[in-house]
């Protein structure tokens, strides 16, 4: 069964990866040579480093790395939500189906994995 710390650390790592991926996309769309962009770039790199720390902690609390790695896909959800809220990109109906399959996959891996 999945250790609660594996779940917590993996979810935190996944959320941070989602913020990192979104910040890279935001920088790409709004790049200019100023201090604000530089701060966002540094902040994005720090988020990535911190996510690796939480991923390492998650790997240390489980014998099966698949569980921790699967939780990284929560970053997809963060990216989708931030795209909708900040970039005003609407969520198309097929994306809801993909999110449903993502949650079904989480359930199967966590319940029946190894």
N, C-alpha and C positions, 0 to 999 in steps of 0.2 A: 504494500500500500504506500501511497505517496506521503512523505514526511511533510508536515505543515510548514516547516522552515524552507523546504525546497519550493513549495508553492509560493510563499511570501516573497522570498528572494528572487525567484524566477519572474513573478509578476512585476516586481519593482524594476528588474532589469529590462523586461519587455516594455514597460511604460516609458522608461528612460530612452530606450532605443527608438520608440515612436516619436518622442520629442526631438531626438537628434535628427532622425530622417526628415521630419517636418521642417526643422530649422535649416537643414541643408537646402531643401526645396525653396524655402522663403528667401534665403541668401541668394540663391540662383536667380530668382525672379526679381529681387530688389537690390541687386548689387550696386554699390557706389563706393567710392573711396572716401570714407569718413569714419569717425570714431565709433559711431553707433553700429555700423556693420562689423567693424573689428571686434567690438565687445560681443556681438552675437556669434561671431566665428569662434572666439575663445570660449564662450559659454557652451556652444555646441560641442567643442572638443572635450570640455570638462564633463558634460553629460555623458558622452561616449565612454570616457575613462571610468566614471562612476558606475555606469551600466556593466562594464566588464568586471568590476569588483563584486557587484551583486550577483553576476552570473557565476563567478568563481565561488562565492559563498553558497550559491544554490547547488553547484556541482559537488561541493564538500558535504552536503547534507543528504545526498542520495547515492545509491550504488549504480543507478541506471541514468546515464546522462541524457537519454531521450526525453525524460520528463522535464528537465530544466530547459533543454533546447526547445521543446514544444511551446513552453510558456513565453518564449521570445516573440512568438507570433502575435502577442497582444499589442505589439508595436504597430501592427497593421490597423487595429481598431483605433488607436490613438491618432494615427496619420489620417484616417478617414474622417474622424470627428473634427480634427483641427482643420482639415481641408474645407469641410462644410462650414465651420464657424468663422474661421479667420479669412480664408481665401474665397469664401462664398461659392464654392463649387458644390452643386447639388449632388446628393447621394442618389444614384440611379437604382431602380428596383432590382436589377441583377446583383447588385452589391449586397443587398439584404439576404439574398439566397446564399451568397458566398460566406457571409458572416454566420448564417445558420449552420452551414457545413463546417465552418471553423469550430464552432462550439460543439457540434456532434463529434468532430475529430478529437477535441480535447477530452470529452467524456470517455470516448472509447479508449484512448491512450492511457488515461489516468485509471480507469476502472479495470481494464483488461491487459494493460501492458505488463510484461515480465512478471 
